[in-house]
Amino acid sequence: MKVSVIGNGRWGSFLAWYAARTGHDVTLYGRPGSPRTAQFEETRKNDLLALPENVTLTSDFARALAGEVVLVSIPSQNLRQLLAQVAEARPAGRPLYVLCMKGLEIATGERLSQVAKEMLGEDSRVAVWLGPGHVQEFVRGAPNCMVVDSEDEAEKRFLIGAFGSDLIRFYYGEDLIGNEVGAAAKNVVGIAAGMLDGFGLTSLKGALMSRGTREYARLIKAMGGNELSAYGLCHLGDYEATVFSPHSNNRMFGERFIQGKSYEKLAEGYYTVQAMVGLSEKMGVELPISRALYQVLYQQGEPQKVLDGLFSRSLKQEFY
């Protein structure tokens, strides 16, 4: 099968590596002139992996859309712009677009699959590929479980059959709303966990995880999803990789923020915090963790004071 991957960052390049490993002919697209594209063109490597021979590199956007399946891995806030280019390019056939990213659109609070349907048409084929895992672990052979979800049952079966392996064991998603919202929200919890690490308060991560899961379960339910999805692979099941892992960009961003150090890599949770505060107001659901991080990251709130306030909330306020 011909598979295209849009985005040659850390996760996109892994997806190309993995799709080739599962026997597909892969085309990996990178923006012309970008340092990542130049590095791959010169060495076929980045700092995490080397691309197999059955991965073709391209900077031609139209060529990159020629796959039967198009895996998309870019920053979430750039998705609408990218899909406008896709709609303009009018690719032949009806590719299945798989969103391999976690976030919510800030301006609208929409899930990424909603953005895709808006930009490509309600009859477009859209799925999501979510769940725990870091490139560093996968390339050394450590397996993990992930989730594929879509409004179309046949598309889920097709993707799991095409990409399931001993390295990634897929589950059928049964709640697109819950899985997308939960996957985005876990990055917010990851930043909060990093801030606790920065203060030397790692022991509070248990409380953070418990409260975070309950908090975002309420939001998922209010949005029409199944609140139990917050306890699945896309949220609670991704905490080990996000809340504790040294490879987590969101956790590291939070830790560096408290230490007063810059962090240049993408931390999607930084943007998701804004979207979550908007959803909190729109849906009438209290999101204390998101609100606390928003105060710290966007309103110059004093981190120690804000986090102290977050963890001094009573149990009655937390659960009722």
C-alpha positions in Angstrom: 0.0 0.0 0.0 1.2 3.5 -0.7 1.3 5.6 2.5 2.1 9.3 2.7 3.3 11.1 5.8 2.9 14.9 6.1 5.4 16.3 8.6 9.0 15.1 9.1 9.4 16.1 12.8 10.0 13.6 15.6 6.7 11.8 15.3 6.2 12.2 11.6 9.6 10.7 10.8 8.8 7.8 13.2 5.5 7.2 11.4 7.3 6.9 8.1 9.9 4.5 9.7 7.1 2.5 11.2 4.9 2.4 8.1 7.9 1.2 6.1 8.6 -1.4 8.8 5.1 -2.8 8.4 5.6 -3.3 4.6 4.3 -0.2 3.0 5.7 2.1 0.3 6.1 5.4 2.1 6.5 9.0 1.0 7.6 11.4 3.7 6.9 15.1 3.0 8.9 17.9 4.5 8.6 21.6 3.9 11.2 22.8 1.2 14.1 24.6 2.8 13.5 23.5 6.4 16.5 22.3 8.4 14.8 18.9 9.0 14.1 18.4 5.3 17.7 19.3 4.5 19.1 16.9 7.1 17.0 14.0 5.8 17.9 14.7 2.2 21.6 14.7 3.1 21.8 11.8 5.6 18.3 10.1 5.7 18.7 10.3 9.5 17.8 12.5 12.4 18.9 12.2 16.0 16.5 9.3 16.7 16.3 7.1 13.6 17.5 6.3 10.1 14.9 6.0 7.4 14.5 2.6 5.6 15.1 2.4 1.8 11.4 2.1 1.1 10.8 5.6 2.4 10.9 8.2 -0.4 11.6 11.9 0.6 9.7 14.7 -1.1 9.1 18.4 -0.8 6.4 18.3 -3.5 3.1 18.7 -1.7 1.0 17.3 -4.5 3.2 14.2 -4.7 2.9 13.8 -0.9 -0.9 13.5 -1.2 -0.8 10.5 -3.6 -1.0 7.8 -0.9 -4.1 5.7 -0.2 -3.5 6.6 3.4 -2.2 10.1 4.4 -0.8 10.2 8.0 -0.7 13.8 9.2 1.8 14.8 12.0 2.2 18.6 12.3 1.5 21.1 15.1 -2.2 21.1 15.9 -2.7 24.8 15.4 -1.4 24.5 11.8 -3.9 21.9 10.8 -6.5 24.1 9.3 -4.0 25.9 7.1 -2.5 22.6 5.9 -5.9 21.2 5.1 -6.8 24.3 3.1 -3.8 23.5 0.9 -5.0 19.9 0.6 -8.5 21.0 -0.5 -6.9 23.3 -3.0 -4.6 20.5 -4.4 -7.7 18.3 -5.0 -5.9 14.9 -4.7 -7.1 12.1 -6.8 -9.3 9.4 -5.3 -10.5 9.5 -1.7 -7.4 9.2 0.6 -8.0 8.3 4.2 -6.5 11.1 6.3 -5.2 9.9 9.7 -4.5 12.6 12.3 -1.6 11.5 14.3 -1.4 14.5 16.6 -3.0 15.6 19.9 -4.6 19.0 20.5 -7.6 21.2 20.1 -7.9 24.3 17.9 -7.5 27.4 20.1 -9.8 29.7 18.1 -12.8 27.3 18.0 -12.2 24.7 20.7 -12.8 22.1 18.0 -11.4 18.6 17.9 -8.9 18.1 15.1 -11.2 15.6 13.3 -13.9 18.3 13.3 -11.5 20.7 11.7 -10.6 18.1 9.1 -14.3 17.5 8.2 -14.9 21.2 7.9 -12.0 21.8 5.6 -12.2 18.6 3.5 -16.0 18.1 3.5 -18.3 15.9 5.6 -17.9 13.0 3.1 -14.1 13.0 3.6 -12.4 10.0 5.2 -10.9 11.0 8.5 -9.5 8.9 11.4 -7.2 9.5 14.4 -4.2 7.5 15.7 -3.6 8.3 19.4 -2.2 6.9 22.5 1.1 6.5 24.5 4.6 5.9 23.1 7.8 7.7 22.5 10.0 7.4 19.4 13.0 6.6 21.6 11.3 3.5 23.1 9.8 2.3 19.8 13.0 2.3 17.9 14.8 0.2 20.5 12.0 -2.3 20.2 9.8 -1.6 23.2 6.2 -2.3 22.3 3.2 -0.2 23.3 -0.6 0.0 22.8 -2.3 2.7 20.8 -5.8 3.6 19.6 -7.3 4.1 16.2 -10.7 5.8 16.1 -13.1 7.1 13.4 -16.7 7.6 12.8 -16.5 4.7 10.2 -16.0 1.2 11.6 -14.6 -0.1 8.3 -11.9 2.5 8.4 -10.8 1.5 11.9 -10.6 -2.2 10.9 -8.7 -1.3 7.7 -6.1 0.8 9.6 -5.6 -1.7 12.3 -5.1 -4.5 9.8 -2.7 -2.4 7.8 -0.5 -1.0 10.6 -0.9 -3.4 13.6 2.3 -5.2 14.5 4.3 -6.7 17.4 5.6 -3.1 18.1 2.3 -1.3 18.2 -0.8 -3.2 19.3 -3.9 -1.3 18.4 -7.2 -1.0 20.1 -10.5 -0.1 18.4 -11.6 3.3 19.6 -15.2 3.6 20.5 -15.5 7.3 21.4 -14.0 9.8 19.0 -14.9 12.8 21.2 -13.5 11.2 24.4 -10.3 10.0 22.8 -9.5 13.3 21.1 -10.3 15.4 24.1 -8.5 13.0 26.5 -5.4 12.9 24.3 -5.2 16.7 24.1 -5.8 17.1 27.8 -3.1 14.7 28.9 -0.6 17.2 27.5 -1.9 19.8 29.9 -1.4 17.4 32.8 2.1 16.7 31.5 3.0 20.4 31.8 1.6 20.5 35.3 3.6 17.4 36.2 6.8 19.0 34.9 6.1 22.1 37.1 5.8 19.8 40.1 9.2 18.3 39.2 10.6 21.8 38.9 9.6 22.5 42.5 10.8 19.1 43.7 7.2 18.0 44.4 7.2 14.8 42.4 5.2 13.1 45.1 2.2 15.1 44.2 1.9 13.6 40.7 -0.4 10.8 42.0 -2.9 13.4 43.2 -2.4 15.3 39.9 -3.1 12.2 37.8 -6.2 11.2 39.8 -7.7 14.7 39.7 -6.7 15.3 36.1 -8.5 12.1 35.0 -11.7 13.1 36.9 -11.6 16.7 35.6 -11.3 15.8 32.0 -13.8 13.0 32.3 -16.4 15.7 33.3 -15.5 17.7 30.2 -15.7 14.7 27.9 -19.2 13.9 29.2 -20.4 17.5 28.8 -19.2 17.4 25.2 -21.2 14.3 24.4 -18.5 11.7 24.8 -18.2 8.8 27.2 -16.5 9.9 30.4 -14.9 6.5 30.8 -12.7 7.3 27.8 -10.6 9.5 30.2 -9.6 6.3 31.9 -8.5 4.6 28.7 -5.3 4.6 26.6 -5.6 8.1 25.2 -5.6 9.9 28.6 -4.9 7.9 31.8 -3.1 5.2 29.7 -0.8 7.9 28.3 0.2 9.4 31.7 3.4 7.3 32.1 4.7 8.6 28.8 3.7 12.2 29.5 3.8 12.7 33.3 7.0 10.7 34.1 9.0 10.2 31.0 12.3 12.1 30.4 11.3 12.0 26.7 8.0 14.0 27.3 8.2 17.5 25.7 5.3 18.7 27.8 6.7 17.5 31.1 10.1 18.9 30.3 8.6 22.2 29.2 6.8 22.5 32.6 10.0 21.7 34.5 12.1 24.1 32.5 9.5 26.9 33.0 9.7 26.6 36.8 13.5 26.6 36.5 13.4 29.8 34.4 15.0 27.9 31.4 13.9 28.1 27.8 12.6 25.0 26.0 12.6 25.1 22.2 10.8 21.8 21.3 7.0 21.7 20.7 4.9 21.3 23.8 1.3 21.0 22.5 -0.1 21.4 26.0 0.9 25.0 26.0 -1.7 25.7 23.3 -4.2 23.2 24.6 -4.4 25.1 27.9 -5.9 28.1 26.0 -8.4 25.8 24.2 -9.4 24.1 27.5 -10.1 27.4 29.2 -12.4 28.4 26.3 -14.2 25.0 26.5 -14.6 25.3 30.3 -16.5 28.5 29.8 -18.5 27.3 26.8 -19.5 24.0 28.3 -19.9 25.2 31.9 -17.4 22.7 33.2 -14.9 23.6 35.9 -11.3 22.7 34.9 -9.1 23.7 37.8 -5.9 22.3 36.4 -6.3 24.0 33.0 -7.3 27.2 34.8 -4.3 27.1 37.0 -1.9 26.6 34.2 -3.5 29.3 32.2 -2.9 31.7 35.1 0.8 30.7 35.2 1.5 30.6 31.5 -0.6 33.4 30.2 -1.4 35.7 33.1 1.9 35.8 34.9 0.5 34.1 37.9 3.1 33.2 40.6 3.6 29.4 40.0 4.1 28.4 43.6 1.1 30.3 44.8 -1.1 29.0 41.9 -0.1 25.4 42.4 -0.5 25.7 46.2 -4.1 26.9 45.5 -4.8 24.1 43.2 -3.8 21.4 45.6 -5.5 23.0 48.6 -9.0 22.6 47.1 -11.3 20.5 49.2 -12.5 17.0 48.2 -16.0 18.4 48.1 -15.0 21.0 45.5 -13.1 18.4 43.5 -15.8 15.8 43.2 -19.0 17.8 43.5 
